[in-house]
Amino acid sequence: MCHAAEELNIMDAPKEAGLLNVSSVCSIPEMDDFELTKLLDKPRLTIKRERSFDERSLSEMSLSRGLDNLELAYSPGGRSGLNTPASSTRNSFEPHPMVAEAWDSLRRSLVHFRGQPVGTIAAYDHASEEVLNYDQVFVRDFVPSALAFLMNGEPDIVKNFLLKTLQLQGWEKRIDRFKLGEGAMPASFKVLHDPERKTDTIVADFGESAIGRVAPVDSGFWWIILLRAYTKSTGDLTLAETPDCQKGMRLILTLCLSEGFDTFPTLLCADGCSMIDRRMGIYGYPIEIQALFFMALRCSLAMLKLDAEGKEFVERIMKRLHALSFHMRSYFWIDFQQLNDIYRYKTEEYSHTAVNKFNVIPDSIPDWVFDFMPTRGGYFIGNVSPARMDFRWFALGNCVAILSSLATPEQASAIMDLFEERWEELVGEMPIKICYPAIESHEWRIVTGCDPKNTRWSYHNGGSWPVLLWLLTAACIKTGRPQIARRAIELAESRLLKDGWPEYYDGKLGRYIGKQARKYQTWSIAGYLVAKMMLEDPSHLGMISLEEDRQLKPIIKRSASF
């Protein structure tokens, strides 16, 4: 039995061969109009960097798995397969003065365990008297930091982080005498230094110390996604192939692929289980978790070894991906036509011929949706469950849906159309709204439990989070809309450094620094750096983007707005 705090050693990943005996599949549409070699020869920030997507890695890094003719191809560099203009990838610009400041701040946030960097703290805000848990390394918070280091040719810290959190996964996890699932990943961990004994100790939090005592569902998904990003960036296949990493993936998958009473392929989740880690009415089947779940399944499918255990999981993943993609693309998607259809729904329908399958009462559609929905554009709504549709727009879920190709090319384009049509509401003066719109008045009291931090247009309740800039930028590049990302980055550059890299902004337009926002929030800094580096060299997109799988493309009878 492992205790709440114990000393851990960084593991050395064994150098084993594997995964290379599988035939590679690289899908690069319209190769004749895309000068890949010119893009790949662009200089990077560090001279010693091993290029992420050279000719060698294009053949070796496509860890595609085939089962029942399912083809999963990774994004090989800047060309996403969604008709991204090749010319946009060659636009270069002088580094903004903020970039150097951002790197200095990011390096100050590094956390070391026994002399090796293992992550970054959540915030480096010395002006704040209350430290709370902002001095810890959060799994979800570290992802943009990890991507920044990978893009800058510094993969060691990412490898250390992946191995350290993998060790923590093996701890016995108990909250008030109740044991968590074996595969649960920690929300965060803290390194305690004892200068007298000259020892380092790690304390992990699996939700037992969190506000609301909710375990993170997203940590395991982010871990798998980051493992794939590390593999794509470095060409180091041996880490993902180690028995420990293979077991870690299988344990995470065991938790979320278990079969029970749920009739939906989506994951049933509690409030506070994701980036929105306080009560905000996202209980049920939140879009953020479903999109991350989909992406983690596809990343796992490519990295699992096809041994006896691996084959079993591949089969289960395949079945779940087909069901999940159909469910999300059909029932979570909304555009003008679909909203009109829901508005005209009949209720109390029975049998397989029912159109209103979840018995949604049309009168429950909030008034704001009718004004918000443009004739051109669409998005994945926040939640769908019996007699309930949460029509709120959530940034992270929609961006990850694009990056994972959960969204079809038509749906991805429609999401970008929505950004352009509703720029003031979703972006305003500081990118970007975590969700829209804010809940207020009596509804706010009921849904949030009168949470004083989540008042209207603040924090998770319609606040603007600079960290989401990297996800928006990646989605823009994949859909061939780099100009949207460029405009958003320019907005951020007008304020972020001057304001001290806040955690979030308040107000309908994001004009005010959040009332309780920490300064020098690490993922605000890292999110900006990742966005800048991706826009400068779109080949970085390949480590965080997945191509559309033709076998998962459904026949959608509903309108797909353009």
C-alpha positions in Angstrom: 0.0 0.0 0.0 1.3 3.4 -1.0 1.0 6.3 1.4 -0.1 9.9 0.7 3.5 11.0 0.5 6.5 8.9 -0.4 9.8 9.3 -2.2 9.9 8.3 -5.9 12.6 7.8 -8.4 12.5 9.0 -12.0 12.2 5.9 -14.1 14.4 5.2 -17.0 12.4 4.0 -20.0 13.9 0.7 -21.4 15.1 0.9 -24.9 12.9 -1.7 -26.6 12.0 -1.9 -30.2 8.4 -2.2 -31.3 5.5 -0.7 -33.2 7.8 -0.2 -36.3 6.8 -3.5 -37.9 3.4 -2.1 -38.6 2.9 -0.6 -42.1 2.7 3.1 -42.0 -0.1 5.1 -43.5 0.3 8.8 -44.1 -2.6 10.6 -45.6 -1.6 14.0 -47.2 -4.3 15.1 -49.6 -3.2 17.1 -52.6 0.5 16.6 -52.1 1.2 18.2 -55.5 0.1 21.6 -54.2 1.9 21.4 -50.9 5.7 22.0 -50.7 6.3 19.9 -47.7 10.1 19.9 -47.9 10.2 23.7 -47.9 8.0 23.8 -44.8 10.1 21.2 -43.0 13.4 23.0 -43.8 12.3 26.1 -41.9 14.6 27.0 -39.0 13.3 26.3 -35.5 13.9 28.2 -32.3 16.9 26.0 -31.3 19.5 24.7 -33.7 20.0 21.3 -32.0 16.3 20.5 -32.2 15.4 17.2 -33.9 12.8 18.0 -36.5 9.3 16.7 -35.7 8.3 15.8 -39.2 11.2 15.1 -41.5 11.2 12.4 -44.2 12.2 9.7 -41.6 9.6 10.5 -39.1 6.8 10.6 -41.8 7.3 7.0 -42.3 8.2 5.9 -38.8 5.8 8.1 -36.8 2.6 7.0 -38.4 1.8 4.4 -35.8 -1.4 3.5 -37.6 -3.4 0.4 -36.6 -5.6 -1.5 -38.9 -8.6 -3.6 -37.9 -11.6 -4.2 -40.1 -10.0 -1.9 -42.6 -10.0 1.0 -40.2 -7.4 3.5 -41.2 -6.1 6.1 -38.7 -3.5 8.5 -40.1 -1.7 11.1 -38.1 -1.3 14.7 -39.2 2.0 14.9 -40.9 3.0 18.5 -40.3 1.3 21.6 -41.3 -1.0 20.2 -44.0 -4.1 19.1 -42.1 -6.1 17.5 -44.8 -8.7 20.3 -44.5 -7.4 22.3 -47.4 -5.1 24.6 -45.4 -3.6 27.0 -47.8 0.1 26.1 -48.3 1.0 29.7 -48.7 -0.1 30.5 -45.1 2.5 28.1 -43.7 5.3 30.1 -45.2 4.4 33.4 -43.7 7.2 34.4 -41.3 7.4 37.3 -38.9 9.8 38.8 -36.4 9.3 37.5 -32.8 7.2 39.7 -30.7 9.0 41.3 -27.7 6.6 39.4 -25.5 8.0 36.0 -26.6 11.3 36.4 -24.7 9.5 37.6 -21.6 7.1 34.6 -21.8 10.0 32.2 -22.0 11.7 33.7 -19.0 8.4 33.5 -17.0 7.8 29.9 -18.1 11.3 28.8 -17.1 10.8 30.4 -13.6 7.8 28.1 -13.1 9.8 24.9 -13.6 9.6 22.3 -10.8 12.5 19.9 -10.1 12.5 16.5 -8.4 15.9 15.3 -7.5 17.6 17.6 -9.9 15.4 16.9 -12.9 12.6 19.1 -14.2 9.2 17.3 -13.9 6.7 20.0 -14.6 5.6 23.6 -14.1 3.6 25.1 -11.2 0.2 26.5 -11.9 1.1 30.2 -11.1 4.2 32.2 -10.1 2.2 35.0 -8.4 4.3 36.4 -5.5 1.9 39.2 -5.1 -0.8 36.9 -3.9 -0.9 36.1 -0.2 -2.9 32.9 -0.6 -0.9 30.1 -2.3 -3.7 27.5 -2.2 -2.7 24.8 -4.7 -1.3 27.2 -7.4 2.2 26.0 -6.4 1.5 22.5 -7.6 2.0 20.8 -11.0 -1.4 20.1 -12.6 -1.7 17.5 -15.3 -4.1 19.6 -17.5 -2.3 22.8 -16.8 1.1 21.4 -17.8 -0.1 20.3 -21.3 0.5 23.8 -23.0 3.8 24.0 -21.2 4.8 20.6 -22.4 3.9 21.5 -26.0 5.9 24.7 -25.8 9.0 22.7 -24.6 8.5 20.1 -27.3 8.2 22.8 -30.0 11.4 24.4 -28.7 13.3 21.1 -28.9 13.3 20.4 -25.1 11.6 17.1 -24.7 13.3 15.8 -21.5 11.0 17.7 -19.1 8.0 16.2 -20.9 9.4 12.7 -20.7 10.1 13.2 -17.0 6.6 14.4 -16.4 5.0 11.5 -18.3 7.0 9.0 -16.3 6.4 10.7 -12.9 2.7 10.9 -13.3 2.7 7.3 -14.5 4.3 6.3 -11.2 1.7 8.3 -9.3 -1.1 6.4 -11.2 0.1 3.3 -9.4 -0.6 4.7 -6.0 -3.6 3.4 -4.0 -6.1 6.2 -4.1 -8.7 6.6 -1.3 -11.1 9.4 -0.5 -13.0 9.0 2.7 -12.5 5.3 2.8 -13.6 4.9 -0.8 -11.1 3.5 -3.3 -10.8 5.1 -6.7 -10.3 3.2 -9.9 -6.8 1.8 -10.5 -6.3 3.8 -13.7 -7.1 7.3 -12.3 -4.4 9.9 -12.9 -3.8 12.6 -10.3 -5.2 16.1 -10.7 -1.9 17.5 -9.5 1.2 16.8 -7.5 3.6 18.9 -5.3 7.3 18.4 -4.7 8.4 19.0 -1.1 12.1 19.8 -0.7 13.8 19.0 2.7 17.0 21.0 2.7 18.3 19.4 6.0 17.8 15.8 4.9 18.5 16.8 1.3 15.5 14.8 0.1 12.6 15.4 -2.3 9.1 14.0 -1.6 6.1 14.0 -3.8 2.5 14.5 -2.6 -0.2 13.8 -5.2 -3.9 14.9 -5.2 -6.4 12.6 -6.9 -9.4 14.8 -5.8 -9.2 14.3 -2.1 -7.9 17.8 -1.6 -9.7 19.5 -4.5 -12.5 22.0 -4.0 -15.7 19.9 -4.1 -13.6 16.7 -3.7 -14.1 15.7 -7.4 -11.6 13.5 -9.1 -10.4 14.7 -12.6 -11.7 12.7 -15.5 -9.6 14.6 -18.0 -6.2 14.0 -16.5 -5.9 10.5 -18.0 -7.0 11.7 -21.4 -4.5 14.6 -21.4 -1.8 12.2 -20.4 -2.4 9.9 -23.4 -2.7 12.9 -25.7 0.6 14.3 -24.4 2.3 10.9 -24.8 1.3 10.9 -28.4 2.5 14.5 -28.8 5.9 13.6 -27.3 6.2 10.6 -29.7 5.2 12.6 -32.7 7.6 15.4 -31.9 10.7 13.4 -31.0 10.4 10.3 -33.0 11.1 8.4 -29.8 8.9 5.3 -30.1 10.5 3.5 -27.1 8.7 5.5 -24.4 5.2 4.6 -25.5 6.3 1.0 -26.1 7.5 0.4 -22.5 5.5 -2.0 -20.4 4.8 0.8 -18.0 3.3 3.1 -20.5 1.4 0.3 -22.2 -0.1 -0.6 -18.8 -0.8 3.0 -18.0 -2.9 3.4 -21.2 -4.7 0.2 -20.6 -5.6 1.2 -17.0 -7.0 4.5 -18.2 -9.0 2.8 -21.0 -10.3 0.2 -18.6 -11.9 3.0 -16.5 -13.7 4.6 -19.4 -14.5 1.6 -21.6 -16.3 -0.4 -18.9 -19.8 -1.4 -19.8 -22.7 -0.9 -17.5 -26.3 0.4 -17.5 -25.6 3.5 -19.6 -27.3 3.4 -23.0 -25.0 6.1 -24.4 -21.4 5.7 -25.7 -20.5 9.0 -24.0 -19.0 9.2 -20.5 -21.2 10.0 -17.6 -19.4 12.6 -15.5 -19.9 14.7 -12.4 -19.7 18.5 -12.2 -16.1 19.8 -11.6 -14.3 16.9 -13.4 -12.5 18.9 -16.1 -11.1 22.4 -16.7 -14.4 23.7 -15.3 -13.5 22.3 -11.9 -16.3 23.9 -9.9 -20.1 23.4 -10.0 -21.3 24.8 -13.3 -24.1 22.5 -14.4 -21.9 20.4 -16.7 -22.9 17.1 -14.9 -24.0 14.4 -17.3 -22.2 14.2 -20.6 -20.1 17.4 -21.0 -18.7 18.2 -24.4 -15.2 18.8 -23.1 -14.9 15.3 -21.7 -16.5 13.6 -24.7 -14.1 15.4 -27.1 -11.0 14.5 -25.0 -12.3 10.9 -24.6 -12.6 10.6 -28.4 -9.1 12.1 -28.9 -7.5 9.9 -26.3 -9.1 6.8 -27.8 -7.7 7.6 -31.2 -4.2 8.3 -29.8 -4.3 5.0 -27.8 -5.4 3.1 -30.9 -2.2 4.2 -32.6 0.2 3.6 -29.7 -1.1 0.3 -28.2 1.0 -2.8 -29.1 -0.8 -5.5 -30.9 -0.1 -8.2 -28.3 -2.8 -10.3 -26.7 -3.9 -7.5 -24.3 -3.4 -4.8 -26.8 -5.6 -6.5 -29.5 -8.5 -6.8 -27.1 -8.3 -3.1 -26.3 -8.0 -2.2 -30.0 -11.3 -4.0 -30.7 -13.1 -2.3 -27.8 -11.7 1.1 -28.9 -12.9 0.5 -32.4 -16.4 -0.3 -31.4 -16.6 2.7 -29.0 -15.2 5.1 -31.6 -17.8 4.2 -34.2 -20.7 4.6 -31.6 -19.2 7.7 -30.1 -18.6 9.5 -33.3 -22.1 8.9 -34.6 -23.7 9.9 -31.3 -21.7 13.2 -31.0 -22.0 14.2 -34.6 -25.7 13.5 -34.7 -27.1 14.5 -31.3 -24.6 17.2 -29.9 -24.4 19.1 -33.2 -26.5 22.2 -33.7 -26.9 24.7 -36.5 -29.7 26.9 -37.7 -31.6 24.1 -39.4 -31.2 21.7 -36.5 -32.3 24.4 -34.0 -35.4 24.9 -36.1 -36.0 21.1 -36.1 -35.8 20.9 -32.3 -38.1 23.9 -32.0 -40.7 21.9 -33.9 -40.1 18.6 -31.9 -43.1 16.5 -30.9 -42.8 15.0 -27.4 -43.8 11.7 -25.8 -42.6 9.7 -28.9 -42.0 6.0 -28.4 -40.3 3.3 -30.3 -37.4 3.3 -32.8 -39.2 5.7 -35.1 -39.0 8.5 -32.6 -37.4 11.7 -33.9 -37.1 13.4 -30.5 -35.2 10.5 -29.0 -34.3 12.2 -25.7 -37.8 13.7 -25.2 -36.6 17.3 -25.2 -39.4 19.7 -24.5 -39.1 22.6 -27.1 -40.2 25.1 -24.5 -37.0 24.4 -22.6 -34.9 26.0 -25.4 -33.5 29.2 -23.8 -34.4 32.5 -25.6 -30.7 33.5 -26.1 -30.1 30.6 -28.5 -32.4 31.9 -31.2 -30.6 35.2 -31.3 -27.1 33.7 -31.0 -27.5 31.1 -33.7 -26.4 32.6 -37.1 -27.6 31.2 -40.4 -24.0 30.4 -41.2 -22.2 28.3 -38.6 -22.8 25.7 -35.9 -21.2 24.1 -32.9 -21.3 21.1 -30.5 -23.6 22.0 -27.6 -22.5 21.5 -24.0 -24.5 18.5 -22.9 -27.3 16.1 -24.1 -29.2 13.7 -21.8 -32.8 12.7 -21.2 -35.1 15.7 -21.5 -32.1 18.1 -21.3 -30.0 19.9 -23.8 -27.4 22.4 -22.5 -27.2 24.8 -25.5 -24.2 26.7 -24.1 -21.1 26.9 -26.3 -17.9 25.6 -24.7 -14.5 26.6 -26.2 -12.3 23.7 -25.2 -14.7 20.9 -26.3 -15.4 22.5 -29.7 -11.7 23.1 -30.4 -10.7 19.6 -29.4 -13.5 18.2 -31.5 -11.8 19.9 -34.5 -8.3 18.7 -33.6 -9.4 15.1 -33.0 -11.5 15.1 -36.1 -14.6 14.3 -34.0 -16.0 17.2 -36.0 -16.4 16.4 -39.7 -14.6 18.8 -42.1 -18.0 20.5 -42.7 -18.7 20.8 -39.0 -15.2 22.1 -38.3 -15.7 24.8 -40.9 -19.0 25.7 -39.4 -17.5 26.1 -36.0 -15.0 28.5 -37.5 -17.8 30.3 -39.2 -19.4 30.7 -35.8 -16.3 32.4 -34.5 -16.4 34.9 -37.3 -20.1 35.5 -37.0 -20.1 35.8 -33.2 -16.7 37.3 -32.7 -17.8 39.9 -30.1 -19.5 37.3 -28.0 -16.9 34.5 -28.2 -13.7 36.5 -28.4 -14.4 40.1 -27.6 -11.3 42.0 -26.3 -9.4 39.0 -24.9 -9.4 35.5 -26.3 -11.5 33.5 -25.5 -14.7 32.8 -23.6 -14.5 29.5 -21.8 -18.3 29.2 -22.3 -21.2 31.3 -23.6 -23.4 32.7 -22.3 -23.0 33.3 -18.6 -25.7 32.1 -16.2 -27.0 34.6 -13.8 -29.7 35.6 -11.3 -31.9 32.7 -9.9 -30.4 30.2 -12.4 -26.9 31.1 -11.2 -27.9 30.5 -7.6 -29.3 27.1 -8.4 -26.7 25.8 -10.9 -23.5 27.1 -9.1 -24.8 26.9 -5.5 -24.2 30.6 -5.2 -20.5 30.3 -6.0 -19.0 33.7 -5.4 -16.1 33.0 -7.8 -18.4 32.0 -10.7 -20.5 35.1 -10.8 -21.7 36.1 -14.3 -19.0 36.8 -16.9 -16.3 35.7 -14.5 -14.0 32.7 -14.0 -15.8 29.6 -15.5 -19.1 31.4 -15.9 -18.4 33.2 -19.1 -14.9 34.4 -18.2 -12.1 34.8 -20.9 -9.1 32.5 -20.6 -5.9 33.3 -22.5 -4.8 29.7 -22.2 -7.4 28.7 -24.8 -5.6 30.8 -27.3 -3.4 27.8 -28.3 -6.4 25.5 -28.9 -8.1 28.2 -31.0 -4.9 28.7 -33.0 -4.5 25.0 -33.6 -8.2 24.7 -34.8 -7.7 27.7 -37.0 -4.6 26.3 -38.7 -6.3 22.9 -39.2 -9.3 24.5 -40.9 -7.3 26.8 -43.0 -8.3 30.0 -41.1 -4.9 31.3 -39.8 -6.2 34.8 -40.1 -8.6 34.2 -37.2 -5.8 33.0 -35.0 -3.6 36.0 -36.0 -6.3 38.4 -35.0 -6.9 36.7 -31.7 -3.2 36.6 -30.9 -2.9 40.4 -31.6 -5.6 41.0 -29.2 -3.8 39.0 -26.5 -0.5 40.8 -27.2 -2.1 44.1 -26.5 -2.8 43.2 -22.9 -1.3 40.0 -21.5 2.2 41.1 -20.7 1.1 44.5 -19.4 -1.5 42.9 -17.2 1.0 40.3 -15.8 -0.3 37.2 -17.6 -3.6 36.8 -15.7 -5.4 33.5 -15.3 -8.6 34.9 -16.7 -10.5 38.1 -17.6 -14.0 39.2 -16.6 -16.8 41.0 -18.4 -18.9 40.4 -21.5 -16.0 41.4 -23.7 -13.2 40.2 -21.4 -12.0 43.8 -20.7 -11.2 43.4 -17.0 -8.6 41.3 -15.2 -10.4 38.6 -13.2 -11.4 39.6 -9.7 -9.6 36.7 -8.2 -7.3 35.9 -11.1 -3.7 34.9 -10.4 -0.9 36.8 -12.1 1.8 35.0 -14.0 -0.5 32.1 -14.6 1.8 29.5 -16.3 -0.7 28.1 -18.8 -1.6 31.7 -19.9 2.1 32.1 -20.7 2.5 28.7 -22.3 -0.7 29.0 -24.3 0.5 32.2 -25.9 3.9 30.7 -26.7 2.3 27.6 -28.3 0.0 29.7 -30.3 2.9 31.9 -31.6 5.0 28.9 -32.5 2.2 27.1 -34.3 1.3 30.1 -36.3 5.0 30.6 -37.3 5.5 27.0 -38.1 2.2 25.1 -38.7 4.1 21.7 -39.0 3.9 21.8 -35.1 0.1 21.1 -35.5 0.9 17.5 -36.3 1.7 16.6 -32.7 -1.7 17.7 -31.5 -4.0 17.0 -34.4 -5.5 13.9 -35.9 -6.7 13.4 -39.5 -10.2 12.5 -40.2 -10.7 8.7 -40.4 -12.8 7.9 -43.4 -14.2 4.7 -41.8 -15.7 6.8 -39.0 -17.4 9.3 -41.3 -21.1 8.9 -40.7 -24.0 9.6 -43.0 -25.5 12.7 -41.4 -28.9 13.5 -42.6 -29.1 16.8 -40.7 -28.0 20.1 -42.0 -24.3 20.8 -41.9 -24.0 24.6 -42.1 -21.4 26.2 -44.3 
